[in-house]
Amino acid sequence: MHIVEINTRDHKQAKEFLDFPFFVYQSCPQWVPMLETDAKKLLDRDRFSYYRESDAAFFMVYGEKGKAQGRIAVLDNQRYNRYNQTNSAFFYLFEVLENFDAAEVLFKAAIDWARSRGLNEIVGPKGFSPLNGLGMLVRGFEHRPALGIPYNLEYYPDFVERLGFKTDREVVSGYLGRQHELPEKVALIAEKLQKRWGFKVKRFNSRSDLRKMLPFLKGLYNGSLVGTSGNAPLTDEEVKEMADQILWFSDPGLIKILYKDDQPVGFLMAYPDISAAIQKTKGRLWPFGWLSILREFQRTEWININGAGIVAEFRGLGGTALLFNEMAQSVKNGRYQHADLVQIGTENEKMQREVSEIGIDFYKAHRIYRREI
């Protein structure tokens, strides 16, 4: 085994790093690649805003005859560490063949790099931005992931646990079918909130309507982080990225903003699931991948509910029920048949309780690991 730190400015090395997952998952029907443009951006030290104040290293391990066995990225996210008053490294983009020795070599390189920067623990899988999916899949391997949410093979958790990592926390994803009837009390809570407390949900009919909401997005998202851990506020660049995602990939009827009187205090965002097209095009938009994506956008029966939050002072009052009641009505009155509720933190007890009361089946779980170094 020998380890190589990837020179991200070397086109050949960067391409080998980015292409490796296609080899690992060549026989896995569930896996969905990243969009090629998004994957390339992570290695672009000149254009990706992350590198303005933070750093990362990328490693590949090779076995006999120079055959690639695995890859890993290790991140020193200084903005995250300042906000959370931590001294953590993240590991991300970890992929490996069923070869424990290769995994061990990869993590040794990642840990050595983190120690050299004065960091004292390594956490992950965790990405460059709050917009990245996180965690290692530990339940639900038979299901295709929502777009942007990590998928891995079943031996991955065993490998990292053998290397001394312990569970830090879990996030769970749930299924909601079109035929699912929300409990009667959900509708009653929604009606009460609207009449007595001045809560309402804003409905959007067009992308021009959505644009009017975008200036409030940063404050709304960052306000929803208060009292939670393991996150960092969105930067202006990340807000723009989220706004672009909303405008380009959303069905306006699936974006829900909760208001208290005239103040936005919560959100629930869903997107048509285009994963089947991403699989077909191998993540490439050009020259013709965008046509497959457009067709899938118009015909998919799945949505990903990927983004939910309520500002701290209004949590636990039933706002989640009101948002989901509105989302359920939109799904029932549209063409969609299935909804994947993506990555709710198990430590968010109030939201967990409210979502469980709605009757959502949590059928996938991702685990975030931690190890002192």
LOVO-197623 format. One record per residue: x, y, z of N, C-alpha, C in turn; residue number from 1; residue in one letter. Coordinates in steps of 0.02 Angstrom, whole numbers, always signed. Each point is the difference from the previous one (the first is absolute). Example, Ala and Ser with C-alpha at 12.3 -4.5 7.8 and 13.67 -1.06 7.14 Angstrom:
2
  n_east  n_north    n_up  ca_east  ca_north   ca_up  c_east  c_north    c_up  seq  type
    +660     -284    +390      -45       +59      +0     +45      +60      +0    1     a
     -18      +53     -36      +42       +59      +3     -39      +55     +37    2     s
***
This chain:
373
  n_east  n_north    n_up  ca_east  ca_north   ca_up  c_east  c_north    c_up  seq  type
     +42      -59      +0      -42       +59      +0     +44      +63      +0    1     m
     -18      +48     -41      +34       +64      +6     -52      +56     -10    2     h
     +11      +55     +35      -47       +55      +3     +26      +58     -42    3     i
     -45      +35     -33      +18       +58     -40     -47      +58     +18    4     v
     +29      +58     +16      -41       +60      +8     -12      +29     -69    5     e
     -62      +10     -16      -18       +23     -67     +16      +74      -8    6     i
     +34      +16     -56       +9       +69     -19     -62      +21     -39    7     n
     -42      +40     +30      -65       +17     -30      +7      +41     -64    8     t
     +59      +28     -12      +12       +37     -61     +24      -45     -57    9     r
     +14      -63     +17      +20       -49     -50     -63      -33     -27   10     d
     -17      +13     -62      -63       -23     -29      -7      -76      +4   11     h
     +54      -35     -15       -3       -73      +0     -14      -27     +70   12     k
     +36      +26     +50      -10       -24     +69     -70      +18     +25   13     q
     -23      +61     -14      -66       +20     +22     -54      -43     -31   14     a
      +8      -15     -64      -49       -42     -35      -2      -70     +29   15     k
     +58      -28     +17       +1       -67     +29     -35       +0     +68   16     e
     +10      +52     +39      -34        +6     +65     -76       +2     -10   17     f
     -22      +42     -47      -72        +9     -11     -33      -61     -32   18     l
     +38      -37     -40      -29       -57     -36      -1      -64     +43   19     d
     +37       -3     +54       +7       -62     +38     -67      -29     +23   20     f
     -49      +39     +23      -63       -30     +22     -36      -40     -54   21     p
      +9      +18     -62      -33       -37     -54     +25      -72      -3   22     f
     +63      -10     +21      +28       -67      +3     -28      -38     +60   23     f
      -5      +33     +57      -25       -31     +61     -72      -23      -8   24     v
     -41      +42     -32      -72       -12      -2     -24      -26     -68   25     y
     +45      -27     -40      -19       -20     -67     -55      -54      -1   26     q
      -7      -38     +53      -52       -51      +3     -55      +16     +51   27     s
      -4      +63     +20      -48       +20     +52     -56      +42     -31   28     c
     -61      -27      -6      -54       +38     -33     -26      +58     +41   29     p
     +15       +3     +65      -27       +54     +41     +41      +65      -5   30     q
     +64       -6     -11      +44       +58      +5     -16      +53     -52   31     w
      +3      +64     +22      -11       +58     -44     +63      +43      +3   32     v
     +33      +13     -56      +61       +42      +2     -18      +73     +14   33     p
     +50      +38     +21       -8       +72      +5      -5      +28     -70   34     m
     -33      +57      -7       +5       +36     -63     +73      +16     -13   35     l
     +22      -12     -61      +70        +9     -16     +24      +71     +16   36     e
     -41      +50     -15      +20       +69     +13     +10      +12     +75   37     t
     -43      -29     +42       +7        +8     +72     +62      -36     +26   38     d
     +13      -60     -26      +59       -38     +23     +64      +37     -18   39     a
      +5      +26     -60      +61       +35     -21     +11      +62     +41   40     k
     -54      +34     +19       +6       +62     +38     +36      -11     +66   41     k
     -10      -59     +32      +30       -13     +65     +76       +0      -2   42     l
     +29      -13     -58      +73        -2      -7     +27      +64     -30   43     l
     -42      +49     -14      +21       +61     -34     +21      +53     +50   44     d
     +64       +4     +13      +26       +45     +52      -3      +74     -21   45     r
     -10      +13     -64       -2       +68     -24     -70      +30      +3   46     d
     -51      -42     -11      -68       +26      -7     -47      -18     +58   47     r
     +14      -53     +36      -45       -21     +53     +12      +43     +62   48     f
     -53      +34     +23       +7       +49     +55     +26      -32     +64   49     s
     -10      -64     +10      +24       -34     +61     +74      +13     +12   50     y
     +40       +2     -54      +72        +5      +8     +25      +70     +16   51     y
     -45      +49      +6      +21       +67     +18     +27       +3     +71   52     r
     -27      -42     +45      +25        +1     +68     +12      -70     +29   53     e
     -15      -52     -38       +8       -68     +25     +41      -41     -49   54     s
     +15      -62     +19      +43       -42     -43     -25      -72      +1   55     d
     +25      -39     -46      -17       -71      -4     +57      -37     -35   56     a
      +4      -64     +13      +48       -43     -35     -37      -61     -25   57     a
     +25      -28     -55      -33       -57     -33     +52      -55     -10   58     f
     -17      -60     +20      +47       -56      -3     -30      -58     -38   59     f
     +44      -38     -34      -18       -64     -30     +51      -52     +21   60     m
     -24      -61      +9      +44       -55     +18      +0      -51     -57   61     v
     +60      -27     -13       +9       -47     -56     +29      -65     +26   62     y
     -20      -54     -32      +24       -66     +18     +47      -27     -53   63     g
      -3      -66     -10      +44       -32     -48     -12      +26     -70   64     e
     +55       +7     -38       -2       +22     -69     -32      +69      -8   65     k
      +2      +39     +53      -25       +69      -4     -75       +6      -4   66     g
     -37      -52     +21      -73        +2      -4     -29      +39     +59   67     k
     -42      +49     -15      -30       +41     +53     -45      -42     +44   68     a
      +7      +10     +66      -40       -37     +49     -48      +45     +39   69     q
     +13      +65      +2      -45       +43     +39     +21      +72      -5   70     g
     -44      +43     +27      +13       +72      +1     -31      +31     +63   71     r
     +23      +59     +18      -29       +36     +57     +19      +74      -6   72     i
     -44      +44     +24      +15       +71      +8      -1      +15     +75   73     a
     +45      +44     +22       +1       +23     +69      -2      +76      +0   74     v
     -43      +29     +41      -15       +71      -3     +19      +34     +65   75     l
     +28      +60      -7      +10       +45     +56     -44      +61     -13   76     d
     -62       -5     +26      -50       +52     -12      +4      +51     +57   77     n
     +38      +52     -12      +14       +47     +54     -61      +41     +20   78     q
     -44      +16     -47      -60       +37     +18     -45      -42     +45   79     r
      -7      -64     -14      -39       -45     +43     +31       -3     +69   80     y
     +65       -7      +4      +33        -7     +66      -7      +65     +41   81     n
      +3      +57     -33      -10       +63     +37     -70       +4     +28   82     r
     -50      -17     -41      -70        +6     +20     -17      -47     +57   83     y
     +26      -61      -3      -16       -52     +49     +51       -5     +57   84     n
     +53      +42      -4      +53        -1     +50     +29      -71      +8   85     q
     +14      -30     -59      +29       -67      -2     +67       +2     -36   86     t
     +31      -57      -2      +65        -7     -33      +0      -65     -40   87     n
     -49       -4     -46      -16       -63     -33     +23       -1     -73   88     s
     +19      -59     -22       +7       -14     -71     -61      -41     -21   89     a
     -19       +6     -63      -53       -42     -28     +31      -49     -49   90     f
     -27      -61      -3      +16       -43     -58     -62       -4     -44   91     f
     +13       -5     -65      -54        +5     -49     +23      -36     -64   92     y
     -47      -16     -43      +15       -32     -65     +38      -65      +9   93     l
     -10      -34     +56      +34       -63     +13     -32      -56     -41   94     f
     +40      -32     -40      -21       -58     -39     +57      -50      +0   95     e
     -17      -65      +7      +52       -50      +3     -28      -67     -23   96     v
     +42      -39     -33      -18       -69     -15      -2      -39     +65   97     l
     -24      -62      -2       -7       -39     +61     +69      -25     +21   98     e
     +40      +48     +25      +69       -11     +18     +15      +43     +62   99     n
      -1      -31     +58       +8       +38     +62     +69      +33      +4  100     f
     +52      -34     -25      +67       +30      +1      +1      +66     -37  101     d
     -35       +3     -56       -3       +62     -39     -34      +55     +40  102     a
     -55      -17     +34      -35       +49     +41     +46      +26     +56  103     a
     +38      -45     +29      +45       +18     +55     +53      +49     -24  104     e
     +27      -13     -59      +52       +44     -27     -30      +69     -16  105     v
     -60       +2     -27      -32       +63     -16     -11      +43     +62  106     l
     -27      -32     +52      -15       +39     +61     +64      +21     +36  107     f
     +52      -40      -5      +64       +22     +30     +25      +63     -34  108     k
      -5       +3     -66      +21       +60     -36     -43      +60     +19  109     a
     -66      -11      +4      -46       +54     +18     +14      +26     +71  110     a
     +11      -46     +46      +13       +20     +70     +67      +35      +6  111     i
     +50      -24     -35      +66       +33      +3      -6      +72     -26  112     d
     -37      +10     -54      -10       +67     -28     -36      +45     +51  113     w
     -51      -27     +31      -39       +39     +49     +44      +19     +60  114     a
     +38      -47     +25      +45       +14     +56     +51      +53     -17  115     r
     +24       -1     -62      +51       +48     -21     -28      +71      +0  116     s
     -66       +7      +0      -32       +66      +2     -26      +17     +70  117     r
     +18      -42     +49      -18       +15     +69     -71      -19     +18  118     g
     -34      -41     -40      -68       -21     +14      +3      -61     +46  119     l
     -51       -9     +42       +4       -52     +51     -54      -54      -5  120     n
     -42       +3     -50      -50       -52     -11     -19       -1     -74  121     e
     -28      -57     -21      -22        -5     -69     -72      -26      +1  122     i
     -43      +33     -39      -72       -12      +1     -23      -11     -72  123     v
     -49      -44      -9      -26        -7     -67     -41      -63      -9  124     g
     -21      -11     -62      +11       +42     -58     -38      +66      +5  125     p
     +35      +54     -16      -29       +67      +5     +34      +43     -53  126     k
     -40      +38     -38      +25       +33     -59     +24      +71     +10  127     g
      +7      +34     -56      +29       +67      -2     -51      +53     +22  128     f
     -64      -16      -5      -52       +50     +10     -59      -31     +36  129     s
     -41      +41     +35      -62       -27     +29     -47      -28     -53  130     p
     +11      +17     -63      -43       -24     -53     +18      -71     -23  131     l
     +58      -25     +22      +19       -69     -18     -36      -50     +45  132     n
     -22      -56     -29      -25       -54     +41     +55      -27     +45  133     g
     -19      -30     +56      +52       -21     +47     -15      -70     +26  134     l
     +52      -29     +30       -8       -64     +33     +16      -59     -44  135     g
      +5      -58     +33      +12       -64     -34     -62      -42      +8  136     m
     -25      -27     -55      -61       -40      +1     +10      -62     +43  137     l
     -46      -11     +48       +3       -59     +42     -65      -40      -2  138     v
     -53      +29     -29      -63       -37      -8     -36      +26     -62  139     r
     -25      -48     -40      -36       +19     -61     +41       -8     -63  140     g
     +46      -48      +0      +44       -10     -58     -38      -19     -63  141     f
     -59      -28      +8      -38       -24     -58     -35      +57     -37  142     e
      +2      +61     +28      -35       +56     -30     +48      +47     -35  143     h
     -22      +29     -55      +38       +52     -34      +0      +63     +43  144     r
     +57      +34      +7       +1       +60     +41     -34      +59     -35  145     p
     -23      +47     +39      -22       +64     -28     +60      +35     -31  146     a
     -14      +42     -49      +54       +35     -35     +42      +41     +49  147     l
     +66      -10      -2      +45       +37     +43     +13      -31     +67  148     g
     -34      -56     +15       +8       -34     +64     +47      -59      -9  149     i
     +48      -10     +45      +51       -52      -9     -30      -70      -1  150     p
     +32      -42     -40      -13       -72      +0     +67      -34      +5  151     y
      +2      -56     +36      +62       -39      +6     -17      -73      +6  152     n
     +50      -42     -10      -10       -72      +6      +0      -21     +73  153     l
     -26      -60     +13      -15       -20     +69     +62      -10     +43  154     e
     +58      -12     -29      +59       -11     +41     +33      +64     +23  155     y
     -20      +57     -25      +32       +63     +20      -5      +14     +75  156     y
     -61       -4     +31       -3       +13     +72     +45      -45     +42  157     p
      +4      -64     -19      +43       -46     +36     +72      +22      -4  158     d
     +22      +22     -58      +69       +22      -8     +16      +58     +46  159     f
     -42      +52      +0      +17       +59     +41      -5      -15     +75  160     v
     -46      -44     +18       -5       -18     +71     +61      -41     +23  161     e
     +25      -43     -44      +62       -37     +15     +60      +47      +7  162     r
      -4      +58     -30      +54       +49      +3      -7      +47     +60  163     l
     -46      -15     +45       -5       +38     +62     -50      +56      +1  164     g
     -40       +7     -53      -51       +52      -1     -61      -22     +40  165     f
     -30      +49     +36      -60       -12     +39     -58      +42     -28  166     k
     -60      -23     +12      -58       +37     -24      -5      +67     +35  167     t
      -5      +52     -39      -11       +67     +28     -75      +16      +1  168     d
     -34      -10     -56      -73        +9      -4     -25      -32     -64  169     r
     -66       -3      -7      -30       -28     -60     -51      +48     -29  170     e
     -10       -5     -65      -54       +35     -34     -41      -53     -36  171     v
     -66       +9      -1      -44       -50     -29     -41      +31     -56  172     v
     -19      -42     -48      -42       +20     -56     -63      -42      +0  173     s
     -55      +31     -18      -65       -34      +4     -37       -1     -65  174     g
     -47      -46      -5      -40        -8     -59     -72      +22     +14  175     y
     -29      +35     -49      -69       +21      +4     -32      -12     -68  176     l
     -49      -45      -3      -34       -16     -63     -61      +44     -11  177     g
     -20       +5     -62      -57       +42     -17     -64      -24     +35  178     r
      -6      -65     +10      -60       -27     +31      -1       +8     +76  179     q
     +56      +24     +27       +4        +7     +73     -46      +55     +23  180     h
     -42      -16     +47      -45       +49     +29     +30      +27     +64  181     e
     +11      +66      +3      +26       +29     +60     -51       -7     +57  182     l
     +23      -10     +61      -46        -4     +57     -46      +61      +2  183     p
     -62      -10     +22      -49       +53      +2     +24      +59     +41  184     e
     +39      -14     +52      +22       +54     +44     +49      +48     -36  185     k
     +33      -25     -53      +45       +44     -37     -39      +57     -32  186     v
     -56      -17     -31      -42       +51     -31     -29      +47     +53  187     a
     -17      -28     +59      -28       +41     +53     +52      +49     +26  188     l
     +62      -24      +9      +54       +44     +22     +12      +54     -51  189     i
      +1      -19     -64      +11       +49     -53     -54      +54      +2  190     a
     -62      -20      +8      -55       +49      +2      +6      +46     +60  191     e
     +19      -29     +57       +7       +39     +62     +56      +51      -8  192     k
     +56      -21     -27      +57       +45      -9     -18      +58     -46  193     l
     -38      -14     -51      -18       +52     -47     -49      +50     +31  194     q
     -50      -25     +35      -53       +44     +26     +21      +36     +63  195     k
     +32      -36     +46      +12       +30     +66     +67      +36      +6  196     r
     +51      -27     -34      +67       +27     +11     +28      +38     -60  197     w
     -36       +4     -53      +23       +40     -57     +53      -33     -42  198     g
      +6      -66      +5      +46       -36     -44     -33      -13     -67  199     f
     +39       +2     -52      -24       -16     -67     +58      -25     -41  200     k
     -16      -35     -53      +51       -26     -46      -7      +35     -67  201     v
     +55      +29     -23       +1       +33     -64      +4      -52     -56  202     k
     -43       +9     -50       +0       -44     -59     +29      +37     -59  203     r
     +40      -35     -40      +31       +30     -58     -26      -32     -64  204     f
     -15      +41     -48      -28       -25     -63     +49       +6     -58  205     n
     +54      +36      +8      +47       +10     -55     +69      +15     +28  206     s
     +50       -5     -44      +68       +16     +20      +9      +74     +16  207     r
     -39      +42     -32       +4       +71     +16     -24      +13     +71  208     s
     -50      -38     +24      -21        +4     +70     +56      -22     +46  209     d
     +35      -55     -20      +55       -25     +41     +56      +51      +7  210     l
     +14      +36     -53      +54       +50      +2     -12      +53     +53  211     r
     -63      +17     +12      -17       +50     +50     +15      -24     +71  212     k
      +1      -66      +9      +14       -29     +65     +74       -5     +15  213     m
     +41       -5     -52      +71       -16      +9     +38      +48     +45  214     l
     -14      +66      +0      +37       +44     +45      -7      -18     +74  215     p
     -53      -36     +19      -10       -19     +69     +32      -68     +17  216     f
     +28      -33     -51      +21       -69      +9     +57       -7     +50  217     l
     +49      +44      -3      +59        -6     +44     -20       +6     +73  218     k
     -38      +52     +17      -21        +9     +69     -44      -56     +25  219     g
     -44      -25     -44      -45       -54     +19     +38      -64     +14  220     l
     +45      -19     -45      +39       -61     +10     +45       +6     +61  221     y
     +38      +54      +4      +46        +7     +56     -36       +5     +67  222     n
     -60      +31      +0      -39        +3     +61     -24      -69     +23  223     g
      -9      -46     -49      -22       -67     +18     +55      -42     +32  224     s
     +63      +24      -3      +57       -36     +29      +8      +13     +75  225     l
     -31      +53     +25       +9       +18     +70     -21      -57     +45  226     v
     +43      -19     +47      -16       -54     +46     +17      -69     -27  227     g
     +28       -3     -61      +21       -65     -27     +76       -1      +0  228     t
     +28      -59     -11      +73        -7      -2     +21      -33     -65  229     s
     +64       +6     -15      +27       -34     -59     -16      +34     -65  230     g
     -18      +64      +3      -16       +38     -60     +38      +65      +1  231     n
      -5      +37     -55      +29       +67      -4     -46      +41     -45  232     a
      -5      +65     +12      -43       +42     -41     +21       -1     -73  233     p
     -49      +11     -43      +15        +5     -71     +35      +66     -15  234     l
     +49       -3     -45      +31       +61     -26     -42      +27     -57  235     t
     +17      +60     -23      -36       +29     -57      +6      -44     -61  236     d
     +60      -30     -10       +9       -44     -58     -43      -62      +5  237     e
      -6      -28     +60      -41       -60     +10     -74      +17      -8  238     e
     -20      +59     +22      -69       +22     -10     -15       +5     -74  239     v
     +48      +28     -38      -10        +4     -72      -6      -69     -31  240     k
     +41      -48     +23       -3       -68     -25     -68      -31     +16  241     e
     -25      +11     +61      -66       -26     +18     -54      +33     -42  242     m
      +6      +65     -10      -49       +36     -40      -1      -26     -72  243     a
     +59      -11     -28       +3       -28     -68     -32      -68      -3  244     d
     +12      -41     +51      -30       -67      +2     -76       +6      +3  245     q
     -26      +45     +40      -72        +9      +5     -29      +21     -67  246     i
     +33      +48     -33      -27       +27     -62      +4      -49     -58  247     l
     +54      -40      -1      +10       -44     -57     -32      -69      +8  248     w
      +0      -27     +61      -21       -69     +10     -68       -8     +34  249     f
     -30      +54     +21      -60        -7     +41     -64       +3     -42  250     s
     -51      -30     +27      -69       +12     -20     -25      +52     +50  251     d
     -17      +61     -22      -18       +52     +49     -53      -20     +50  252     p
     -46      -44     -20      -52       -22     +45     +24      -42     +58  253     g
     +64      -22      -3      +28       -42     +53     +45      +38     +48  254     l
      +3      +65      -6      +38       +42     +47     -50      +32     +48  255     i
      +9      -13     +64      -46       +25     +51     +37      +43     +51  256     k
     -24      +61     +11      +29       +45     +49     -53      +15     +53  257     i
     +18      -11     +63      -45       +11     +56      +9      +72     +25  258     l
     -56      +36      +7       +0       +68     +25     -36       +4     +67  259     y
     +26      +42     +44      -37       +21     +59     -17      +73     -12  260     k
     -64      +13     -12      -22       +66     -25     +37      +13     -65  261     d
     +43      +51      -3      +37       +14     -63     +73      -19      +3  262     d
     +19      -39     +51      +70       -18     +10     +11      -73     -20  263     q
     +47      -14     -47      +15       -70     -17     +38      -33     +58  264     p
     -26      -57     +23      +29       -33     +59     +16      -74     -12  265     v
     -16      -27     -58      +14       -70     -12      -5      -16     -74  266     g
     +25      -59     -19       -1       -19     -70      -1      -75      -7  267     f
     -26      -22     -56       +1       -70     -20      +7       +0     -75  268     l
     +54      -29     -25      +16        +4     -71      +3      -70     -30  269     m
     -32       -8     -56       +0       -65     -35     +15      +12     -74  270     a
     +30      -51     -30      +21        +4     -70     -18      -64     -36  271     y
     -20       +5     -63       -9       -62     -39     +65      -39      -2  272     p
      -4      -65     +10      +59       -43      +3     +21      -19     -71  273     d
     +59      +24     -20      +26       -14     -67     +57      -51      +2  274     i
      +2      -40     +54      +56       -47      +9      +6      -50     -57  275     s
     -57      -24     -27       +3       -49     -54     +37      +28     -60  276     a
     -11      +64     -15      +35       +31     -57     +74      +10     +16  277     a
     +17      +16     +62      +70        +8     +18     +37      -66      -7  278     i
     -34      -55     +19      +30       -66      -9     +12      -13     -75  279     q
     -49      +15     -40       +4       -14     -72     +56      +39     -33  280     k
      +9      +63     +19      +49       +43     -32     +68       -1     +35  281     t
      +5      -40     +55      +61        -4     +40     +21      +69     +27  282     k
     -51      +41     +14      +12       +65     +29     +19      +55     -48  283     g
      +3      -16     -64      +22       +50     -49     -60      +39     -29  284     r
      +6      +65      +0      -52       +43     -29     +10      +10     -75  285     l
     +63       -3     -22      +15       +16     -70     +32      -60     -36  286     w
     -14       -8     -64      -38       +47     -42     -76      -10      +3  287     p
     -23      -60     +18      -72       -12      -5     -32      -23     +66  288     f
     +41       -3     +54      -26       -24     +63     -58      +42     +26  289     g
      +2      +65     -14      -53       +44     +25     -68      -17     -29  290     w
      -1      -31     -60      -64       -21     -29     -31      -56     +40  291     l
     +42      -48     +21      -25       -55     +41     -25      +26     +67  292     s
     +36      +48     +27      -20       +29     +64     -66      +37      -6  293     i
      -8      +38     -55      -62       +36     -10     -59      -47      -7  294     l
      +9      -55     -37      -54       -49      -7     -18      -32     +67  295     r
     +52      -16     +40      -13       -30     +65     -35      +49     +46  296     e
     +19      +62      -3      -32       +52     +40     -76       +2     -14  297     f
     -18      -12     -62      -71        +5     -19     -39      -64     +14  298     q
     +34      -57      +8      -37       -62      +6     +10      -36     +67  299     r
     +49      +20     +40      +13       -37     +61     -61       +1     +47  300     t
     -10      -55     +35      -54        -5     +49     +26       +9     +71  301     e
     +65      +13      +7      +32        +7     +66     +18      +74     +12  302     w
      -5      +20     +63      +28       +63     +21     +46      -12     +60  303     i
     +50      +43      +7      +44        +0     +58     -16      +60     +43  304     n
     -23      -12     +60      -11       +54     +48     +67      +11     +35  305     i
     +37      +49     -24      +70        +7     +18     +12      +71     +25  306     n
     -16      +11     +62      +10       +65     +31     -60      +19     +41  307     g
      +6       -2     +65      -55       +18     +44     +29      +33     +62  308     a
     -32      +52     +24      +24       +31     +61     -48      +54     +23  309     g
      +1      +13     +65      -40       +52     +30     +44      +38     +49  310     i
      -4      +66      +0      +42       +39     +45     -16      -19     +72  311     v
     +50       +6     +43       -3       -30     +66     -61      +19     +41  312     a
     -19      +63      +0      -54       +22     +45     -68      -27     -19  313     e
      -7      -28     -60      -65       -25     -23      -2      -76      -7  314     f
     +53      -34     +23       +1       -73      -5     -47      -30     +52  315     r
     -28      -58     -17      -41       -37     +47     -71      +25      +7  316     g
     -20      +49     -42      -67       +28      +4     -48      -30     -51  317     l
     +27      -44     -42      -42       -31     -51     +14      +24     -70  318     g
     +49      +43      -8      +17       +26     -67     +19      -55     -49  319     g
     +33      -52     +25      +19       -55     -43     -63      -34     -28  320     t
     -50       -9     +43      -63       -30     -22     -33      +42     -54  321     a
      +0      +66      +8      -30       +44     -49     +37       -5     -67  322     l
     +67       +0      +2      +39        -6     -62     -13      -66     -35  323     l
      -1      -55     +38      -11       -64     -31     -72       -8     -25  324     f
     -46      +30     +34      -69        -2     -24      -6      +33     -68  325     n
     +34      +57      -8       +1       +35     -65     +36      -42     -53  326     e
     +57      -30     +20      +36       -41     -48     -41      -60     -21  327     m
     -35      -32     +47      -42       -57     -16     -54      +18     -50  328     a
     -29      +59      +8      -52       +22     -47     +28      +11     -70  329     q
     +61      +28      -3      +31       +11     -65     +16      -66     -35  330     s
     +24      -49     +39      +15       -65     -29     -64      -35     -22  331     v
     -50       +3     +41      -63       -35     -16     -33      +29     -62  332     k
      +7      +65     -10      -33       +33     -56     +44       +2     -63  333     n
     +61      -28      +4      +45        +0     -57     +11      -69     -27  334     g
     +54       -8     -38      +14       -64     -32     +44      -46     +42  335     r
     +28      +27     +54      +49       -38     +38     -33      -55     +42  336     y
     +36      -56      +6      -26       -58     +37     +39      -14     +63  337     q
     +64      +21      +2      +45       -19     +54     +42      +60     +22  338     h
     +12       +4     +65      +42       +53     +27     +53      -30     +46  339     a
     +61      +24      -8      +56       -21     +42     +19      +60     +44  340     d
     -15       -4     +64      +17       +52     +48     +72      -10     +22  341     l
     +43      +47     -17      +72       -11      +2     +32      +26     +64  342     v
     +35      -43     +35      +50       +14     +51     -23      +49     +54  343     q
     -42      -26     +45      -20       +37     +60     +44      -25     +58  344     i
     +33      +45     +34      +44       -19     +54     -38      -29     +59  345     g
     +24      -57     +26      -34       -31     +56      +6      +41     +64  346     t
     +48      +47      +2       +7       +42     +59     -52      +56      +1  347     e
     -32      +13     -57      -52       +51      -4     -66      -31     +24  348     n
      -6       -5     +66      -55       -38     +29     -68      +28     -17  349     e
      -7      +66      -1      -65       +30     -14     -23      -17     -71  350     k
     +45       +7     -48      -19       -16     -69     -10      -75      -9  351     m
     +42      -41     +32       -9       -72      -3     -69      -20     +26  352     q
     -19      +30     +55      -65       -17     +30     -57      +21     -47  353     r
      +4      +61     -27      -53       +24     -43      -5      -41     -64  354     e
     +58      -17     -28       +0       -40     -62     -26      -70     +13  355     v
     +20      -30     +57      -24       -67     +17     -76       +0      +9  356     s
     -27      +53     +30      -72        +4      +9     -38       +3     -66  357     e
     +33      +25     -51      -30        +2     -67      -6      -71     -29  358     i
     +41      -46     +25       -3       -69     -23     +50      -18     -53  359     g
     +54      +38      -5      +51       -14     -50     +43      -59     +22  360     i
     +14      -44     -47      +41       -60     +13     +73      +17     -14  361     d
     +41       +1     +53      +71       +13      -9     +34      -64     -23  362     f
     +18       -3     -63      +24       -62     -30     +72       +1     -23  363     y
     +33      +57      +9      +71        +5     -14     +34      +39     +56  364     k
     +62      -20     +16      +37       +35     +53     +72       +9     -22  365     a
     +27      +59     +14      +71       +15     -11     +32      +17     +67  366     h
     +61      -23      +8      +36        +9     +63     +61      +45     -10  367     r
      +8      +48     +45      +60       +43      +0     +46      -26     +54  368     i
     +63      -11     -18      +49       -30     +45     +50      +53     +24  369     y
     +30      -14     +58      +49       +44     +30     +58      -41     +30  370     r
     +60      +26      -6      +58       -32     +31     +50      +53     +21  371     r
     +23       -3     +62      +53       +44     +23     +65      -20     -34  372     e
     +41      +50     -16      +64       -15     -33     +58      +34     +37  373     i
***
